[in-house]
Amino acid sequence: MTERIKTDIFCWCLIVIIAAGCSSGSSTGPQNNVPASIEQNAQLLTDELTAQGFQVTRGYFKLWTSDDCSYTFERMGMCYGNNPAAPYVMFAVPPWPEEFVDPVTSNLWGPSYPGYIDVYRLDPREAIIILGQLPPPGAFFSEQTWLFSRQGTYNTGSNTYKNVDAYAHALLPFLFATVPNNPGRIQSASMLSNPNNNVVIERKSGSAFDQTRYFIITPDQFMDNAVRQVFTGIGVEDKDVFTEPIPSDMKTGLDEGSDDFTTAIRFAEPKDGGGIGTPSYWWRKNLPLVVLRVRDTRSNRQIQPYPPVALETRTAVDELPLNTDLGSLLAAVSRKWGQPCANPDCSDRAKSFMDVQGFPPYTIGPLCRQIGENCLLDNWDASYHFYGPLSLDNGEIYAVAGTLGTETGNATYVGLGINQTSRLLGIANLSDGDLTGTANEYAGKVRNTDKFFLYYFTRDCSDLEELTGKYCFELPVTMIPLGDHVALSIRDYVKPGTQRGPDSSLVLPPEVLQLKRP
């Protein structure tokens, strides 16, 4: 064990002891600040499952933030394009006695308390149970599990690999990656199901935010039924319990060759702003959640697997008719800067973002797994478009314009991510609140400007206010080091009236126009 890892673990233990109120000698291990009613249900559930002969252990929750990227990067060589504005809630659990614990992959999301792992294998007769108070109202909440890595190789002969190499070469080492020091094991980070998000929860139970809800993650329908029966027996209504099925095409098991998994809770754009002292701030500080691992030790009992995942059909308001107006907006920008495009739609200079859920990467869980591609923790609750890398060291200025999903009817929440390319690290995020109205200056010259955003990115925004209308984002060397590049992503979350993101093929990709300082 390196001195860095020892120090990280020691610091994390201190954090857990102070924040969770546990002692280093506690027999129960680290625990979060959980309301008494949830703790009581967790204990009742544990006692009844144990009485029925199931084996039960308990883990805890922690945050994975942008500051934890260095920890992850040292192990995996990337940060998976994290959203810096919405830290991820991860759980760490004790491994089963016979579970293989990989020294590289079993702890990735920041230091864990000794004896706990945040990337885990699944016993075929296991269920992971989450009990907890959901956060205060926000734009988005979800619980989701991914296949993280598996034995195998990726297919360099596939059309997807060839197209990524040709059209998005900078993404190749991220989208096709093995586990460090283990070339026989590939990174997958691919979604397994339709996630349980706030809309799914509201439709079934009536409400989501600020409510106590329960989640079951399992590859075995028998375990789902067994846990639900115990929940019913302790007074938990079935409408408040949500199952995430692990599909039968996963290689469950606890040996070294089995698949491993990771689970995250996402909570974005709290309505109270998330500042110090707000309810959402305290929710993230306390993480009022309990996680249990439960398994049936009867190896002779027949497993009842789930079928392979069938992703829900997504819809969208067709934005493609706005393409002409987007070209007109870029042309108007170029004229204002005194650098007019040759074509009336700026097609001679503007470059389009890439739909990463379509051609060429196809970063959709089931499609990724067919060729051994790394899906980078994908999710079906948003459409994703990406552009980069973009250089910054020669005074480049980039005007980025595109449709705003909250205005076109395709999103309840939009995030424009700013990423450090070399680490695939999310360093900043602009939400739909930041982007609304940013193209209004051109309303007299361009149609539908209320449906667009327009923002500028460069090293130094000084003396550009007249040209950018204050919508300029600085990227100093403290954010993007010299020689490194920036990459941009746009994410449209949950089309109104549905419980999933919009069909990305109908979302108009944003455009990038490079400009020179006058």
QUIUR-V644393 format. One record per residue. BURIAL is # if it has 16 or more other ideal C-beta (glycine too) atoms within 10 Angstrom, else .. D_LAST is the distance of its C-alpha to the last C-alpha in Angstrom with 1 decimal. Layout:
burial=BURIAL d_last=D_LAST
burial=BURIAL d_last=D_LAST
This chain:
burial=. d_last=54.2
burial=. d_last=51.3
burial=. d_last=50.9
burial=. d_last=47.5
burial=. d_last=49.3
burial=. d_last=52.1
burial=. d_last=49.9
burial=# d_last=47.9
burial=# d_last=51.2
burial=. d_last=52.6
burial=. d_last=49.6
burial=# d_last=49.7
burial=# d_last=53.4
burial=. d_last=52.9
burial=. d_last=50.3
burial=# d_last=52.8
burial=. d_last=55.7
burial=. d_last=53.9
burial=. d_last=52.2
burial=# d_last=54.9
burial=. d_last=57.9
burial=# d_last=59.5
burial=. d_last=61.2
burial=. d_last=61.1
burial=. d_last=64.7
burial=. d_last=64.3
burial=. d_last=66.2
burial=. d_last=63.9
burial=# d_last=60.7
burial=# d_last=57.4
burial=# d_last=57.1
burial=# d_last=54.6
burial=. d_last=55.2
burial=# d_last=56.9
burial=. d_last=58.6
burial=. d_last=62.4
burial=. d_last=62.9
burial=# d_last=60.7
burial=# d_last=62.3
burial=. d_last=65.7
burial=# d_last=64.9
burial=# d_last=63.5
burial=. d_last=66.8
burial=# d_last=68.9
burial=# d_last=67.1
burial=# d_last=67.5
burial=. d_last=71.2
burial=# d_last=72.1
burial=# d_last=70.3
burial=. d_last=71.9
burial=. d_last=75.3
burial=. d_last=74.9
burial=. d_last=74.4
burial=# d_last=70.7
burial=# d_last=68.9
burial=# d_last=66.2
burial=# d_last=63.6
burial=# d_last=60.8
burial=# d_last=57.2
burial=# d_last=54.4
burial=# d_last=50.8
burial=# d_last=47.7
burial=# d_last=43.9
burial=# d_last=41.5
burial=. d_last=38.1
burial=# d_last=34.9
burial=. d_last=36.4
burial=# d_last=39.2
burial=# d_last=37.0
burial=. d_last=37.8
burial=# d_last=41.4
burial=# d_last=40.9
burial=# d_last=38.5
burial=. d_last=41.1
burial=# d_last=43.6
burial=# d_last=41.8
burial=. d_last=38.4
burial=# d_last=36.4
burial=# d_last=35.9
burial=# d_last=36.2
burial=# d_last=32.9
burial=# d_last=34.4
burial=# d_last=33.2
burial=# d_last=32.4
burial=# d_last=32.9
burial=# d_last=36.4
burial=# d_last=38.6
burial=# d_last=41.3
burial=# d_last=44.9
burial=# d_last=47.0
burial=# d_last=50.7
burial=# d_last=52.6
burial=# d_last=56.3
burial=# d_last=59.2
burial=# d_last=59.8
burial=# d_last=63.2
burial=. d_last=65.7
burial=. d_last=65.5
burial=# d_last=61.8
burial=. d_last=59.8
burial=# d_last=57.1
burial=# d_last=54.4
burial=. d_last=53.1
burial=. d_last=49.5
burial=# d_last=49.0
burial=# d_last=51.4
burial=# d_last=49.2
burial=# d_last=45.5
burial=# d_last=44.1
burial=# d_last=44.4
burial=# d_last=47.7
burial=# d_last=50.8
burial=# d_last=54.1
burial=. d_last=56.4
burial=. d_last=58.4
burial=# d_last=55.8
burial=# d_last=53.5
burial=# d_last=50.5
burial=# d_last=50.7
burial=# d_last=54.2
burial=# d_last=56.6
burial=# d_last=58.7
burial=# d_last=62.5
burial=# d_last=63.5
burial=# d_last=65.6
burial=# d_last=63.0
burial=# d_last=61.1
burial=# d_last=58.4
burial=# d_last=58.6
burial=# d_last=56.1
burial=# d_last=57.3
burial=# d_last=55.0
burial=# d_last=53.4
burial=# d_last=50.2
burial=# d_last=47.2
burial=# d_last=46.4
burial=# d_last=44.6
burial=# d_last=41.3
burial=# d_last=39.2
burial=# d_last=40.8
burial=# d_last=43.7
burial=# d_last=45.3
burial=# d_last=47.8
burial=# d_last=47.4
burial=# d_last=48.8
burial=# d_last=47.5
burial=# d_last=49.2
burial=# d_last=47.5
burial=# d_last=49.0
burial=# d_last=51.9
burial=. d_last=53.8
burial=. d_last=52.6
burial=. d_last=49.9
burial=# d_last=46.9
burial=. d_last=47.1
burial=. d_last=44.8
burial=. d_last=46.2
burial=# d_last=45.1
burial=. d_last=42.6
burial=# d_last=40.6
burial=# d_last=40.4
burial=. d_last=39.4
burial=. d_last=36.8
burial=# d_last=35.2
burial=. d_last=35.2
burial=. d_last=33.6
burial=. d_last=31.0
burial=# d_last=30.5
burial=. d_last=31.6
burial=. d_last=30.0
burial=# d_last=32.4
burial=. d_last=35.5
burial=. d_last=36.7
burial=# d_last=36.4
burial=# d_last=38.0
burial=# d_last=40.8
burial=# d_last=42.0
burial=# d_last=45.4
burial=# d_last=46.6
burial=. d_last=46.0
burial=. d_last=49.2
burial=. d_last=50.7
burial=. d_last=49.7
burial=. d_last=52.4
burial=# d_last=50.8
burial=# d_last=47.6
burial=# d_last=45.2
burial=# d_last=45.3
burial=# d_last=44.0
burial=# d_last=44.9
burial=# d_last=46.0
burial=# d_last=49.7
burial=# d_last=50.1
burial=# d_last=48.7
burial=# d_last=47.7
burial=# d_last=49.4
burial=# d_last=46.7
burial=# d_last=46.9
burial=# d_last=47.5
burial=# d_last=50.3
burial=# d_last=51.9
burial=. d_last=51.7
burial=. d_last=53.2
burial=. d_last=56.1
burial=# d_last=56.9
burial=. d_last=55.5
burial=. d_last=52.8
burial=# d_last=50.7
burial=# d_last=48.8
burial=. d_last=51.0
burial=. d_last=54.0
burial=. d_last=56.2
burial=# d_last=55.9
burial=# d_last=57.2
burial=# d_last=55.9
burial=# d_last=57.9
burial=# d_last=56.4
burial=# d_last=59.0
burial=# d_last=59.9
burial=# d_last=63.5
burial=. d_last=64.5
burial=# d_last=67.7
burial=# d_last=65.8
burial=# d_last=63.7
burial=. d_last=67.0
burial=# d_last=68.7
burial=# d_last=65.9
burial=# d_last=65.7
burial=. d_last=69.5
burial=# d_last=69.2
burial=# d_last=66.4
burial=. d_last=68.7
burial=. d_last=71.5
burial=. d_last=69.6
burial=. d_last=68.5
burial=# d_last=65.0
burial=. d_last=64.4
burial=. d_last=63.5
burial=. d_last=60.7
burial=# d_last=58.9
burial=# d_last=59.1
burial=# d_last=56.4
burial=# d_last=57.0
burial=# d_last=54.5
burial=# d_last=56.4
burial=# d_last=55.8
burial=# d_last=56.4
burial=. d_last=59.2
burial=. d_last=57.1
burial=# d_last=56.2
burial=# d_last=58.2
burial=# d_last=59.5
burial=. d_last=61.6
burial=# d_last=61.5
burial=. d_last=61.8
burial=. d_last=59.1
burial=. d_last=58.6
burial=# d_last=58.0
burial=# d_last=54.7
burial=# d_last=53.0
burial=# d_last=51.1
burial=# d_last=48.9
burial=# d_last=48.5
burial=# d_last=45.8
burial=# d_last=45.5
burial=# d_last=42.1
burial=# d_last=41.4
burial=# d_last=38.0
burial=# d_last=36.5
burial=# d_last=39.4
burial=. d_last=39.7
burial=. d_last=40.5
burial=. d_last=37.1
burial=# d_last=38.8
burial=. d_last=38.4
burial=. d_last=41.1
burial=. d_last=44.4
burial=. d_last=43.7
burial=. d_last=46.2
burial=# d_last=43.8
burial=# d_last=43.1
burial=. d_last=46.8
burial=# d_last=47.3
burial=# d_last=45.0
burial=. d_last=46.7
burial=# d_last=50.2
burial=# d_last=49.8
burial=# d_last=53.0
burial=# d_last=53.9
burial=# d_last=56.7
burial=# d_last=56.8
burial=# d_last=60.1
burial=# d_last=61.0
burial=# d_last=64.2
burial=# d_last=66.2
burial=# d_last=69.5
burial=. d_last=71.2
burial=. d_last=73.7
burial=. d_last=72.6
burial=. d_last=75.1
burial=. d_last=73.7
burial=. d_last=72.0
burial=. d_last=68.2
burial=. d_last=67.0
burial=# d_last=63.5
burial=# d_last=60.8
burial=. d_last=59.6
burial=. d_last=56.2
burial=# d_last=53.3
burial=. d_last=52.7
burial=. d_last=49.2
burial=. d_last=49.0
burial=. d_last=47.5
burial=# d_last=44.1
burial=. d_last=42.9
burial=# d_last=39.7
burial=# d_last=38.3
burial=. d_last=36.9
burial=# d_last=33.1
burial=. d_last=32.6
burial=. d_last=32.9
burial=# d_last=29.6
burial=. d_last=27.8
burial=. d_last=27.0
burial=# d_last=25.5
burial=# d_last=23.3
burial=# d_last=22.0
burial=# d_last=21.4
burial=# d_last=19.4
burial=# d_last=17.1
burial=# d_last=16.8
burial=# d_last=16.0
burial=# d_last=13.2
burial=# d_last=11.7
burial=. d_last=12.2
burial=# d_last=10.8
burial=# d_last=7.3
burial=. d_last=8.0
burial=. d_last=9.0
burial=. d_last=12.7
burial=# d_last=15.5
burial=. d_last=18.5
burial=. d_last=21.0
burial=. d_last=21.5
burial=# d_last=21.8
burial=# d_last=18.9
burial=. d_last=21.8
burial=. d_last=20.3
burial=# d_last=17.6
burial=# d_last=18.7
burial=# d_last=21.2
burial=# d_last=24.1
burial=# d_last=25.6
burial=# d_last=29.1
burial=# d_last=32.2
burial=# d_last=34.0
burial=# d_last=37.2
burial=# d_last=37.2
burial=. d_last=36.4
burial=# d_last=36.1
burial=# d_last=36.9
burial=# d_last=39.4
burial=# d_last=39.3
burial=# d_last=42.3
burial=# d_last=45.2
burial=# d_last=48.0
burial=# d_last=45.9
burial=# d_last=44.5
burial=# d_last=48.0
burial=. d_last=49.2
burial=# d_last=47.2
burial=# d_last=46.8
burial=# d_last=43.1
burial=# d_last=41.7
burial=# d_last=40.6
burial=# d_last=38.7
burial=# d_last=40.7
burial=# d_last=40.1
burial=# d_last=41.3
burial=# d_last=42.4
burial=# d_last=41.2
burial=# d_last=37.5
burial=# d_last=35.5
burial=# d_last=32.9
burial=# d_last=29.7
burial=# d_last=27.8
burial=# d_last=24.7
burial=# d_last=23.8
burial=# d_last=23.5
burial=# d_last=19.7
burial=. d_last=18.4
burial=# d_last=16.2
burial=. d_last=16.5
burial=. d_last=13.7
burial=. d_last=10.7
burial=# d_last=11.2
burial=# d_last=10.5
burial=# d_last=13.3
burial=# d_last=14.1
burial=# d_last=17.9
burial=# d_last=20.0
burial=# d_last=23.7
burial=# d_last=27.0
burial=# d_last=28.4
burial=# d_last=32.0
burial=# d_last=33.3
burial=# d_last=32.3
burial=# d_last=33.5
burial=. d_last=36.8
burial=# d_last=36.3
burial=# d_last=36.0
burial=# d_last=37.4
burial=# d_last=34.8
burial=# d_last=31.4
burial=# d_last=29.8
burial=# d_last=26.3
burial=# d_last=26.9
burial=# d_last=24.5
burial=# d_last=26.4
burial=# d_last=26.4
burial=# d_last=27.2
burial=# d_last=29.6
burial=# d_last=32.0
burial=# d_last=31.3
burial=# d_last=31.0
burial=# d_last=29.8
burial=# d_last=27.9
burial=# d_last=26.7
burial=# d_last=27.3
burial=# d_last=26.0
burial=# d_last=28.8
burial=# d_last=29.2
burial=. d_last=29.4
burial=# d_last=25.8
burial=# d_last=24.6
burial=. d_last=26.5
burial=# d_last=24.7
burial=# d_last=21.2
burial=# d_last=20.6
burial=. d_last=22.4
burial=# d_last=19.5
burial=# d_last=19.8
burial=. d_last=23.6
burial=. d_last=23.9
burial=. d_last=22.2
burial=# d_last=23.3
burial=. d_last=26.9
burial=# d_last=28.0
burial=# d_last=24.9
burial=. d_last=27.5
burial=# d_last=28.3
burial=# d_last=24.8
burial=# d_last=22.6
burial=# d_last=18.8
burial=# d_last=17.4
burial=# d_last=14.4
burial=# d_last=15.1
burial=# d_last=13.4
burial=# d_last=14.7
burial=. d_last=13.0
burial=# d_last=12.2
burial=. d_last=12.0
burial=. d_last=9.8
burial=# d_last=9.0
burial=. d_last=12.3
burial=. d_last=11.5
burial=# d_last=9.7
burial=# d_last=12.2
burial=# d_last=15.2
burial=. d_last=16.3
burial=# d_last=17.0
burial=# d_last=15.1
burial=# d_last=17.4
burial=. d_last=17.0
burial=# d_last=18.7
burial=. d_last=19.6
burial=. d_last=21.9
burial=. d_last=24.8
burial=# d_last=24.3
burial=# d_last=23.1
burial=. d_last=24.3
burial=. d_last=22.6
burial=. d_last=23.4
burial=# d_last=24.2
burial=# d_last=22.5
burial=# d_last=22.0
burial=# d_last=23.9
burial=# d_last=24.0
burial=# d_last=27.1
burial=# d_last=28.1
burial=# d_last=31.7
burial=# d_last=33.6
burial=# d_last=36.8
burial=# d_last=40.1
burial=# d_last=40.0
burial=. d_last=41.8
burial=. d_last=45.4
burial=# d_last=45.6
burial=# d_last=46.0
burial=# d_last=43.5
burial=# d_last=39.8
burial=# d_last=38.7
burial=# d_last=39.4
burial=# d_last=36.2
burial=. d_last=36.7
burial=# d_last=36.1
burial=# d_last=33.0
burial=# d_last=29.8
burial=# d_last=27.6
burial=# d_last=24.1
burial=# d_last=21.2
burial=# d_last=18.2
burial=# d_last=14.9
burial=. d_last=12.6
burial=# d_last=8.8
burial=. d_last=6.1
burial=. d_last=3.8
burial=. d_last=0.0
